[in-house]
Amino acid sequence: MFKTVSEAKANLNAIVATDELIFLTKNGKTISSLVPYELFQEMYRAWKDLQYRKAIVRAKVIHAGNTDGLVSDEELDALLNQYES
């Protein structure tokens, strides 16, 4: 659901009482979002899990002989897919 910043200010209690993801707009442009806490927790856990998996892949790259551990995002994604298969 999209709401202008003015609408959100005027109806904040009603907005935070919903379980909907709300996108805030200003001058017709999306500028922010309000995320229900449970959804935020799920997103955060998924993000943390991805960071952990990326760290494991970096460790494997270092162990394989790339001592600086520097891997481009594209290489990291490819390696992550390879190790998860």
C-alpha angles and dihedrals in degrees: 000000000000123000131174117240088249092053091048092051092049095046104030096130092053093044096052090047090065127081092224129118105241124202115204119215133194122188089352094304125112107240107165147350141228111220123195109247096241091053090047090053091051091048092048093049090050091049092049090048090052091049090051092049091049090052090052091051091048089051090051090050091051091046090051090060106273091120098183091057091215111148127166118241090250092051091046092052091049092048091046090054090046095051093044094052 
